[in-house]
Amino acid sequence: MALNEQEAVYDSQSKVFPFWGQTFYSIHEIASYLTKLMDTEWFFAQFGPTPQVALKEWKDRNRWAGCADAKTFTIYLKKGNQAESTILHELAHLLCGSGDHGQCFVDTQLILIRQQMGFHAYSEYRNALLETGVFTPTVRPLPKEQNHG
């Protein structure tokens, strides 16, 4: 049975991200992480000016660790520990302006993962996505000051 886009993303994430990234233990740690990331020249060069992300505790008890509301630029997170990959997943939704898991989302998430979690995490995730047959992830070139060629 063929996977849809959301299933392909979640399947790929479950294969790769238990082994990569940091864990956050409070909403304050997550807020600091996002502020540091979004205040960089790299982030501005990739995504332009963006509103500050609002973080809120999520009361929904379904299976998802987080949820993004692109209209309010808010990430809702379940109480408890949060994986870096979850934060970047939800940020990618905000930057694409939607909750879908299409090509914009995958490309944006890959850019964030490559920058924040490193090339090996990026490469493993990209390969897992390719194996699903749903996506052909693309990568935009790095800005000149970060392109070592």
Short mmCIF file of the C-alpha atoms (twelve columns), coordinates in Angstrom:
data_MODEL
# 
_entry.id   MODEL 
# 
loop_
_atom_site.group_PDB 
_atom_site.id 
_atom_site.type_symbol 
_atom_site.label_atom_id 
_atom_site.label_alt_id 
_atom_site.label_comp_id 
_atom_site.label_asym_id 
_atom_site.label_seq_id 
_atom_site.Cartn_x 
_atom_site.Cartn_y 
_atom_site.Cartn_z 
_atom_site.pdbx_PDB_model_num 
ATOM 1   C CA . MET A 1   0.000  0.000  0.000  1 
ATOM 2   C CA . ALA A 2   1.362  3.402  -0.997 1 
ATOM 3   C CA . LEU A 3   1.955  6.004  1.711  1 
ATOM 4   C CA . ASN A 4   0.442  9.479  1.581  1 
ATOM 5   C CA . GLU A 5   2.639  12.528 2.275  1 
ATOM 6   C CA . GLN A 6   1.928  12.672 6.007  1 
ATOM 7   C CA . GLU A 7   2.514  8.942  6.458  1 
ATOM 8   C CA . ALA A 8   5.766  9.174  4.491  1 
ATOM 9   C CA . VAL A 9   7.041  12.017 6.694  1 
ATOM 10  C CA . TYR A 10  6.080  10.321 9.969  1 
ATOM 11  C CA . ASP A 11  7.429  6.948  8.847  1 
ATOM 12  C CA . SER A 12  10.754 8.510  7.837  1 
ATOM 13  C CA . GLN A 13  11.005 10.503 11.057 1 
ATOM 14  C CA . SER A 14  10.343 7.442  13.199 1 
ATOM 15  C CA . LYS A 15  13.200 5.589  11.486 1 
ATOM 16  C CA . VAL A 16  15.770 8.370  11.865 1 
ATOM 17  C CA . PHE A 17  15.115 10.804 14.673 1 
ATOM 18  C CA . PRO A 18  15.232 8.576  17.724 1 
ATOM 19  C CA . PHE A 19  19.009 8.607  17.096 1 
ATOM 20  C CA . TRP A 20  19.613 12.314 16.409 1 
ATOM 21  C CA . GLY A 21  19.132 15.691 18.062 1 
ATOM 22  C CA . GLN A 22  18.791 17.137 21.486 1 
ATOM 23  C CA . THR A 23  15.971 16.893 23.997 1 
ATOM 24  C CA . PHE A 24  14.367 19.916 25.613 1 
ATOM 25  C CA . TYR A 25  12.992 19.721 29.128 1 
ATOM 26  C CA . SER A 26  11.018 22.976 29.317 1 
ATOM 27  C CA . ILE A 27  9.182  25.438 27.131 1 
ATOM 28  C CA . HIS A 28  11.785 28.029 28.181 1 
ATOM 29  C CA . GLU A 29  14.589 25.913 26.672 1 
ATOM 30  C CA . ILE A 30  12.608 25.596 23.444 1 
ATOM 31  C CA . ALA A 31  11.924 29.337 23.323 1 
ATOM 32  C CA . SER A 32  15.640 30.072 23.785 1 
ATOM 33  C CA . TYR A 33  16.560 27.554 21.065 1 
ATOM 34  C CA . LEU A 34  14.099 29.078 18.585 1 
ATOM 35  C CA . THR A 35  15.166 32.650 19.381 1 
ATOM 36  C CA . LYS A 36  18.848 31.798 18.845 1 
ATOM 37  C CA . LEU A 37  18.058 30.029 15.564 1 
ATOM 38  C CA . MET A 38  15.714 32.665 14.176 1 
ATOM 39  C CA . ASP A 39  18.009 35.563 15.106 1 
ATOM 40  C CA . THR A 40  20.858 34.270 12.924 1 
ATOM 41  C CA . GLU A 41  21.918 35.741 9.588  1 
ATOM 42  C CA . TRP A 42  21.630 32.232 8.156  1 
ATOM 43  C CA . PHE A 43  17.938 31.997 9.089  1 
ATOM 44  C CA . PHE A 44  17.176 35.437 7.653  1 
ATOM 45  C CA . ALA A 45  18.988 34.551 4.399  1 
ATOM 46  C CA . GLN A 46  16.951 31.346 4.090  1 
ATOM 47  C CA . PHE A 47  13.498 32.513 5.159  1 
ATOM 48  C CA . GLY A 48  13.490 36.323 5.343  1 
ATOM 49  C CA . PRO A 49  11.837 38.194 8.179  1 
ATOM 50  C CA . THR A 50  9.444  36.087 10.242 1 
ATOM 51  C CA . PRO A 51  7.287  36.778 13.286 1 
ATOM 52  C CA . GLN A 52  8.415  35.519 16.669 1 
ATOM 53  C CA . VAL A 53  7.105  32.035 17.384 1 
ATOM 54  C CA . ALA A 54  4.617  31.746 20.226 1 
ATOM 55  C CA . LEU A 55  4.831  28.526 22.260 1 
ATOM 56  C CA . LYS A 56  1.875  27.137 24.160 1 
ATOM 57  C CA . GLU A 57  1.165  23.979 26.069 1 
ATOM 58  C CA . TRP A 58  -1.161 21.726 24.122 1 
ATOM 59  C CA . LYS A 59  -4.061 20.208 26.006 1 
ATOM 60  C CA . ASP A 60  -5.083 17.806 23.215 1 
ATOM 61  C CA . ARG A 61  -4.442 14.221 24.251 1 
ATOM 62  C CA . ASN A 62  -4.055 12.650 20.826 1 
ATOM 63  C CA . ARG A 63  -0.846 10.942 19.761 1 
ATOM 64  C CA . TRP A 64  0.963  13.962 18.290 1 
ATOM 65  C CA . ALA A 65  3.746  15.646 20.261 1 
ATOM 66  C CA . GLY A 66  3.029  19.028 18.732 1 
ATOM 67  C CA . CYS A 67  0.883  21.067 16.416 1 
ATOM 68  C CA . ALA A 68  1.545  24.267 14.472 1 
ATOM 69  C CA . ASP A 69  -0.907 27.077 13.736 1 
ATOM 70  C CA . ALA A 70  0.521  29.022 10.799 1 
ATOM 71  C CA . LYS A 71  -2.132 31.765 11.084 1 
ATOM 72  C CA . THR A 72  -0.987 32.759 14.575 1 
ATOM 73  C CA . PHE A 73  2.643  31.545 14.190 1 
ATOM 74  C CA . THR A 74  2.122  29.379 17.284 1 
ATOM 75  C CA . ILE A 75  3.539  25.974 18.153 1 
ATOM 76  C CA . TYR A 76  1.481  23.905 20.596 1 
ATOM 77  C CA . LEU A 77  3.464  21.276 22.470 1 
ATOM 78  C CA . LYS A 78  2.445  18.509 24.828 1 
ATOM 79  C CA . LYS A 79  3.761  18.916 28.347 1 
ATOM 80  C CA . GLY A 80  6.975  17.031 28.962 1 
ATOM 81  C CA . ASN A 81  10.209 16.411 27.115 1 
ATOM 82  C CA . GLN A 82  10.369 17.450 23.471 1 
ATOM 83  C CA . ALA A 83  12.739 16.300 20.743 1 
ATOM 84  C CA . GLU A 84  14.592 18.800 18.578 1 
ATOM 85  C CA . SER A 85  13.138 17.086 15.511 1 
ATOM 86  C CA . THR A 86  9.602  17.860 16.751 1 
ATOM 87  C CA . ILE A 87  10.419 21.547 17.182 1 
ATOM 88  C CA . LEU A 88  11.928 21.750 13.688 1 
ATOM 89  C CA . HIS A 89  8.964  19.813 12.250 1 
ATOM 90  C CA . GLU A 90  6.502  22.330 13.669 1 
ATOM 91  C CA . LEU A 91  8.676  25.301 12.662 1 
ATOM 92  C CA . ALA A 92  8.705  23.998 9.076  1 
ATOM 93  C CA . HIS A 93  4.897  24.077 9.118  1 
ATOM 94  C CA . LEU A 94  4.959  27.710 10.237 1 
ATOM 95  C CA . LEU A 95  7.499  28.713 7.605  1 
ATOM 96  C CA . CYS A 96  5.444  27.057 4.848  1 
ATOM 97  C CA . GLY A 97  2.243  28.615 6.098  1 
ATOM 98  C CA . SER A 98  0.266  25.389 6.296  1 
ATOM 99  C CA . GLY A 99  -0.228 22.179 8.202  1 
ATOM 100 C CA . ASP A 100 0.244  19.879 5.239  1 
ATOM 101 C CA . HIS A 101 3.264  17.652 4.671  1 
ATOM 102 C CA . GLY A 102 3.887  18.450 1.005  1 
ATOM 103 C CA . GLN A 103 7.027  19.382 -0.896 1 
ATOM 104 C CA . CYS A 104 7.395  22.852 0.698  1 
ATOM 105 C CA . PHE A 105 7.243  21.296 4.148  1 
ATOM 106 C CA . VAL A 106 9.756  18.541 3.363  1 
ATOM 107 C CA . ASP A 107 12.235 20.900 1.706  1 
ATOM 108 C CA . THR A 108 11.961 23.412 4.577  1 
ATOM 109 C CA . GLN A 109 12.284 20.721 7.220  1 
ATOM 110 C CA . LEU A 110 15.383 19.331 5.494  1 
ATOM 111 C CA . ILE A 111 17.007 22.779 5.419  1 
ATOM 112 C CA . LEU A 112 16.359 23.203 9.153  1 
ATOM 113 C CA . ILE A 113 17.595 19.718 9.998  1 
ATOM 114 C CA . ARG A 114 20.776 20.148 7.970  1 
ATOM 115 C CA . GLN A 115 21.552 23.417 9.747  1 
ATOM 116 C CA . GLN A 116 20.542 22.460 13.280 1 
ATOM 117 C CA . MET A 117 20.996 18.705 13.590 1 
ATOM 118 C CA . GLY A 118 23.871 18.239 11.170 1 
ATOM 119 C CA . PHE A 119 24.602 16.639 7.836  1 
ATOM 120 C CA . HIS A 120 24.362 13.028 9.018  1 
ATOM 121 C CA . ALA A 121 20.846 13.468 10.459 1 
ATOM 122 C CA . TYR A 122 19.851 15.364 7.312  1 
ATOM 123 C CA . SER A 123 21.287 12.680 5.031  1 
ATOM 124 C CA . GLU A 124 19.614 9.789  6.861  1 
ATOM 125 C CA . TYR A 125 16.263 11.578 6.906  1 
ATOM 126 C CA . ARG A 126 16.520 12.565 3.233  1 
ATOM 127 C CA . ASN A 127 17.319 8.959  2.293  1 
ATOM 128 C CA . ALA A 128 14.393 7.671  4.375  1 
ATOM 129 C CA . LEU A 129 12.086 10.113 2.570  1 
ATOM 130 C CA . LEU A 130 13.409 9.006  -0.818 1 
ATOM 131 C CA . GLU A 131 12.819 5.354  0.109  1 
ATOM 132 C CA . THR A 132 9.105  6.057  0.616  1 
ATOM 133 C CA . GLY A 133 8.783  6.949  -3.070 1 
ATOM 134 C CA . VAL A 134 6.520  9.881  -2.149 1 
ATOM 135 C CA . PHE A 135 9.066  12.711 -2.286 1 
ATOM 136 C CA . THR A 136 12.039 13.871 -4.264 1 
ATOM 137 C CA . PRO A 137 13.534 16.279 -1.709 1 
ATOM 138 C CA . THR A 138 15.384 19.237 -3.145 1 
ATOM 139 C CA . VAL A 139 17.938 21.402 -1.415 1 
ATOM 140 C CA . ARG A 140 18.405 25.086 -2.068 1 
ATOM 141 C CA . PRO A 141 22.047 26.195 -2.283 1 
ATOM 142 C CA . LEU A 142 23.561 27.725 0.817  1 
ATOM 143 C CA . PRO A 143 24.090 31.516 0.792  1 
ATOM 144 C CA . LYS A 144 27.493 32.468 -0.656 1 
ATOM 145 C CA . GLU A 145 29.114 33.155 2.712  1 
ATOM 146 C CA . GLN A 146 28.318 29.576 3.779  1 
ATOM 147 C CA . ASN A 147 29.015 27.904 0.443  1 
ATOM 148 C CA . HIS A 148 32.604 26.687 0.630  1 
ATOM 149 C CA . GLY A 149 33.001 26.392 -3.126 1 
# 
